[in-house]
Amino acid sequence: MIDLPIEDELRDSYLTYAMSVIVSRALPDVRDGLKPSQRRILVAMNDLNLGPGSKRVKCAKISGDTSGNYHPHGESVIYPTLVRMAQEWNMRSLLIDKQGNFGSIAGLPPAAMRYTEARLSAVAAALLDDLKLDTVDFVPTYDEARTEPTVLPSKFPNLLINGSGGIAVGMATSIPPHNPIEICDAVIKLIDEPDTTIDELCEIVPGPDFPTGGIICGRAGIRRGYKTGRSTMLVRAKCHVEEMKGNRHRIIVSEIPYQQYRDRVVEKIAALVNGDRIKGISGIRDESDLKEPVRLVIELKRNEDPDVILNQLYQFSPLQDTFSLIFLALVDGKPRELTLKEMLTEFIRHRVTVIRRRTQFLLAKARRRKHTVEGLLLALANIDEIIKTIRTSRTQPEAKQRLMGIECPASMMERALGDEGFRHFQLERGESDTYTLTSVQTDEILKMRLGQLVNLEQEKLTDEHKQLLEEISDYLDILASQERVYGIIKEDLEEMKRRFGNPRRTQISNEELGNIDLEDLITEETMVVSISHEGYIKRTPSSVYNTQRRGGKGLKGAKFDVADPIEHLFVASTHAYLLFLTTTGKVRWQKVYDLPQLPRDAKGRAIVNLLSLEEGEKIASCLAVRDFNQEGYYVAMATRGGLVKKTPLEQYSRPKRGGIIAIKLREGDELVSARVIGPGDEVILVTAGGMAIRFKESDARPMGRNTSGVKGISLAGEDSVVGMVVTDPSATLLTVCEKGYGKRTPFGPNMTSQESDEDAEEENGSSSARYRTQKRGGKGLRDIKTSNRNGEVIAITSVDDADEIFVMTAKGKLQRIAAKDISVIGRNTQGVRIMSIDEDDSLIAAVRVPPEEEAQGEAERVIPVEPTDAPVSEVENVDEADETGEDDA
C-alpha cells in the first residue's frame, strides 16, 4: 500500500487522459489529415483488399475488423466515422465508396451497418499508396498482435481538402474543406517559391470550399484565419428571389451552410414564422429531390419586400451560420496551431520524407535483385561445372558449400554481365582475377529450374540486369537531388488535380458583414401610418401625396367602408421604433418597416396580425422613439377624463408580446394621447369643447407604469380631452374641428398670470395670441370657439411654416396641405376652412408631416439603438398609489 495525496493522483491521471484524447482521438495529424479512428478504418479496409476496383462488402465486416484488429472501442463508435467519410455533404473528396442508405442532407440517419456496403474510394487509395514500401513508421496495435501505421503516406493533401473538426480536452480543431485544385496549386507554388507569403497563397486559395456550396461573406475573416490560425467567418445559404403574380415574391434556397441539415432549416424557419419573429412569410415548402438535394421555397405575403425578409432569415435562421477557423493539428505528435503556409509546409515535409524512404526501400530491393541476377548469369555462363558440382554433392548444404568455393575467372563474369554490367560489378566487388558466389546467389542457383537453362532465359536475365542498373542509378540520383524529390511531389499533385479536381462550389463575396443590420437595407423615409376603426393598418410613403392648396377636396387615401372609417393617422420614419399605446392603457412595440407597405388606396392589413390586441382594445397614440435609455426623458400620457401622467421612457423599452401596462385607467376612462417629453418641456391639453391648459412637465412627478396619474385639467359637463402637445415657442398650435375648420395660434413664451391680462381679455371676448403657463388641474383658457359652423375639436398638433399637414375624413379622404397656408390668428376665434367636407362626412384626424430632410417622425428625439429580445418581467410597482391630484384641482 502506498499513501498518495488524491490531488496528485487526479492531476497525473487527468493529464494522461487529456493527452490520450488529444493525441489518440480528437485531433488530426497534419500530415495525412486523419484522426486515429479514420486511419484505422482505411487500414482495415486495405487489409481486406477493398480497393476502388474490388467488390464492396458489408460495413459490419469492416467495422468488426477495425474494432478487432486496430480500434478497441466497438463497432457502434466506428460505424458513424465510416459513414461520415462516405457522405458527400460532409466530405469535399469522399474517402469511402458507399452503397446503401448512408443518411441524407435532410438529416435522416443512415441504415444499420448490416445493410450497407462500402469500399475504398480512389482518394483513399491515394492516401494508402506506397504504404508497404517502408514509407512510414509502424507501431504495435493495442493487443500487440500486429502493427499499424502512425500516419499514411498521403499522396493526396487530405487535411485542407476534406477539413477536420474535433473537440479534445482544453482545445478544439475546426478546419474547413478546400478546393482540391487550389490546394494542389498552392503546394506547387510553395515548392517552387519557398518564400511565398500568405497573401500570395490567398490569391491561389481565396478561401474554404464547402461541399454544400453556400456563400462566404467577406474575406477579412478568411485572411485572419490563414495568417493566425484562428478566426471566424459568416457562411450564408445560396438564395435567389422569384417574382410571382399579384405583387408577390418567393425565395428559393438552393444551397445551405456547411454542416446544416435541410429539415432543421425548415423547422427553424417555421418556428420563426409561427412565433411572429418573421412576419412576411405565408408558407414554406420543401421541393428537394435527387436532382436538387436542396430546394426550399419560401413564399412571401403580398407587397412584402423580399430583401428584408431574406435578411431576417439570414439573421434569425440557420440560413446564415458562423464557422470557426481553428487550424489546430498534431505536428510531431504534439498539438500546434498553424497558419495556412505552415500546414502546406508540413505536408511538403511529410511527402519529402515519404519519397526518400520509398526510394531507399526500392533501392535496397533493386540491389538485392541485381545481386541475385548476377549470380544466375554467372551460373548460366559456367553451367557445366555448376551442374557437375551439384550432381556430385550428397546434400544441399554440401552443394551450397562447394558452389561457394568455385572460382569464376573475371573474363567469364565480363562475358556474362557485359561491359557496363561488369564495370558496376567491379565497383561493388573490387577488381580481381577471380570471383566466388555468395550465399544468397548459391541459394537462388539451387532453386533454378531446368527450363531456365535455355538461351532465351539468359537473355531475359541480361535485360533485367540492365534495367536494374538503370533503376539503381535513378534511385541514387533521387536521393542525391532535392530537386528530383520536389519534382516527384509536383508530378503527384498534378495527377491529383487531374483525377480529383473539380470546380469551386462556394462563392466568396466582398461584402464584409458583422451583425446584420436590416436598417442598412431599408431607405429611411417618412411613412404615413393609418389605422382604421376595425383595426386595419398600413404604411404608405408620404411622397405619394402631392401638396395641395387649402380648401381642396383631397385625394383618395384609403378604400372607404361605411362600417370601417379611418380613426388614427401617424407619421414616422421607417427606422423608428413605434410604441403603440392603446385606449386600454397598454403599450406594444413595433418597427415601422415591419408594417405592411401598401398602395395609397389600399384598405390595409388587420392589425391583429402584428399586435396582440385584446377584444375592444384600440390604438390611442403612436410614438416614434430612437433611444429608450435617455436620462430625463419620459412618456407623458393624457386620458379622456383629464388625467395626466409621466413615466420614465426606459420603462417601456422591452414590452412583452401581449403588451405591458402603460397607465392604470379608471373605469370608463381611456387613453387619448401620449408624447415623449424632456427636461423643461411644457404641455398643452385641449378639450373637445375648445378649452386648453398649459403647464410645466415638472408639475407632474414621475410615476410607475401601473399608476393612474394626476389631474391635468378640470372638465366642465360632458367635455373631454382630445389631445396633448409639447409646446414649442417657435411653432404654432394647430387646432382642427370636425367640420373642416381650424387655425394656428402661437404658443408664445412662458408666462404667468401676473405678467398677463389674459383673464380680462377672456371676459371682454377679445382674442389673445398666446397661451400662458398655469398650474395643472385648472379649467384652462379658451383655445377655439366650437360653434355650429366648426363643430367640436377633433385634433391638435404643433406645426411651423415649413411643415405640412395631413387631414383625413371618416370616409377615407385625405388631403396634404402646407401649414403656412393656414392663418395664424388668436386663441378665442373660429378659424378658417382647411378642407371642404361633405355633409355626411367629418374630419377624424390631422397630423403634422415634418420636412423631408428631417425624416424623423413626429415624436423622435434621440439616436437609434437596436432592440433587445431579452425577456422583461412584469414589474407593476414604482408608485402604487392611485393618484388623482384632487388636492390640486
PEJO-V603378 format. One line per field, one symbol per residue. ss: DSSP state (H for helix, E for strand, - for the rest). phi: phi as a letter, one per 20 degrees, with the letter a starting at -180 (. if undefined). psi: psi as a letter, one per 20 degrees, with the letter a starting at -180 (. if undefined). A space follows every 10 residues. Layout:
# PEJO-V603378
ss->???
phi->???
psi->???
This chain:
# PEJO-V603378
ss->-----HHHHH HHHHHHHHHH HHHHHH--E- -----HHHHH HHHHHHH--- ------EEHH HHHHHHHHH- ----HHHHHH HHHH------ -----EEEE- ---------- ------EEEE -HHHHHHH-- -------EEE ------EEE- -------HHH HH-EEEE--- -EEEE----H HHHHHHHHHH HH-----HHH HHHH------ ----EEE--H HHHHHHHH-E EEEEEE-EEE EEEE---EEE EEEEE----- -HHHHHHHHH HHHH------ EEEEEE---- -----EEEEE -----HHHHH HHHHHH---E EEEEEE-EEE E--EEEE--H HHHHHHHHHH HHHHHHHHHH HHHHHHHHHH HHHHHHHHHH H-HHHHHHHH H----HHHHH HHHH---EEH HHHHHHHHHH HHHHHHHHH- ---EE---HH HHHHHH---H HHH-HHHHHH HHHHHHHHHH HHHHHHHHHH -HHHHHHHHH HHHHHHHHHH ------EEE- -------HHH H----EEEEE EE---EEEEE EHHH---E-- ----EE---- -----EEEEE EEE---EEEE EE---EEEEE EHHH--E--- ----EEHHH- --------EE EEEEE----- ---EEEEEE- --EEEEEEHH HH-------E E--------- EEEEEEE--- -EEEEEE--- EEEEEEHHH- -E-------E E--------- EEEEEE---- -EEEEEE--- EEEEEE---- -------HHH HHHH------ ---------- EE-------- --EEEEEEE- ---EEEEEE- --EEEEEEHH H--E------ -EE------- --EEEEEEE- ---------- ---------- ---------- -----HHH-
phi->.cfcgfffff ffffffffff ffedbedeef fdmdegffff fffffffele fgeeffcfff ffffffffec decnffeffg fffffdefed dfcfecedbo ednbffofff ffffddcbbf effffffegm fedlecedcf fgdlebccff beglfeffgf femabadden bbcbdffcfg ffffffffff ffcgegefff fffedfrfcf femnceendf ffgfffednb acbeddfecb ddedfmlccc ddddbdggmd dgffffffff ffffemfcde deaccddfbf fcgcbddded ffmeffffff fffffddffc cededcedbe dlncfbedef ffffffffff ffffffffff ffffffffff ffffffffff fcffffffff feeecfgfff ffffefedff ffffffenff fffffffeen eaeccdeeff ffffffefef feefffffff ffffffffff fffffffffe cfffffffff ffffffffec fbffdeecee eecdffdfff edffbfdedc cefendcbcc gfffeefcff nfendfeaff cgebffdccc cbffeeedde eefendccda effeffecfg effodgfffd defefnecfd bcdecdbede fndceeccdf enecbccggf fdfcfegenc febeeffneb fdbbbeccgn fcccdcdfen ebcdbffffd ffcffecenc fdbeedmefb fdabcefbge dceedcdfen daadcffmff cdffecdfff fffemfedeb defcefneen cfebeeeffe mffdacaecc feeccdccef enfccdcfff fefecffece ncfdbfdffe cbfcbbcfdf gfffldnfdf ccffcffddf fcfeedcmbf fefcmgfdg
psi->ppppphhggg ggghgggghg gghjfhqqph gijqrggggh ghgghhhjkl rhjrqqrphh gghgggghhg nljqhhhggh ggghijoiih phopiporpa okariijqrr rqiiiqqrrq rhghhhhipj hjkkhrqqqq ahjkhaqqqh qqhmhpmhgh giaqqqoboj rqqnoqqrpg gggghhgggh ghnhjprhhh hhhgnhaqnq hjcappoqig hgggghhijp aqqppqqoqq ppprqklqrq ppoiqqqpjq qghhgggggh hhghjkhpij phrpqokqah hnhonpoopq rpjqohhggg hhghhirjip qppponmprp okjqpppqrg hhghhhgghg hggggghggh ghghghgghg gghhhhhhhh hlhghggggg hiqhrghggg ghhiipppqh hghhhhirgg hhghghhgir prhqqrqrgg ghghghiqrh iiiqhhhhhg hghhggghgg ggggghhghi ohhhghhggh gghhggghhi qrqphpqoqj oopcppohhh ippprpqopq prhjkpqrqp piiipqprqq irirqohqpp ohimrphqpq prqhjqppoo prhjjrqqqq qgiiqporrh jqhaqpiiig qmqrpipqph qppoqhpikp pjqropqprh jjqqqppphh ijhmqrhjqr phqoqrpirq phqqqpqapi qqqppprhjj qqpprqhiio qqrrhlrhar phqpqpcjqq pirpqpqohi aqoppprhjj qarppqgrrp qrhhiqkghg hghijqqqjr pqprqqiaha rpgqomrhgg aqpiqqqpra hirrppqqrh jjppqpqphi ipqoragmri arpgpppqhj rqqiqpqpor qhiglirgjq hrqqqqrqjq qpqnomcfni qmpikhij.
